[in-house]
Amino acid sequence: MILRTATAADAAWIDEQYAVARFLSSDLGRDVVVIAEVDGQRAGIGRLVPAGDGAFELGGMWVLDAFRGRGIARAIVEELIRRAHDATLFCIPFADLEAFYASTGFQRIGREGAPAKVQEKLAWCDREVKREVLLMKMS
């Protein structure tokens, strides 16, 4: 598996995957998007979205069905954490993924503990996402 930064040539594929997942689209001019490839095939993606005041939201985690169970999501999360350097990181995972994100260093926090851009994303999730989501912060 290799992890690489998404390029403009990946934009349509990223948009397709996020449409399938029912996630917000990415802006490659703003977001840091990492793609995992296995044997030359794009297998998964994740991103860092600027949240203001030196903070990022880590999200957009998506691994294609054919590649699940191979540690790809963990590798992408770890790479995004590395790329964030010392920035404050927030994450808005589905509630059933709390243990996974906790295992990478995130801790559940109250919803009031996030910057406005993360609050906006939480509000969008409350309106649009059919599954319960949590707010987590890198400890």
Secondary structure, DSSP 8 states (H G I E B T S, - for coil): -EEEE--GGGHHHHHHHHHHHT-----TTTSEEEEEEETTEEEEEEEEEEEETTEEEEEEEEE-GGGTTSSHHHHHHHHHHHHHTTSEEEE--BGGGHHHHHHTTEEE--GGGS-HHHHHHHHHHHHH-SS-B--EEE-
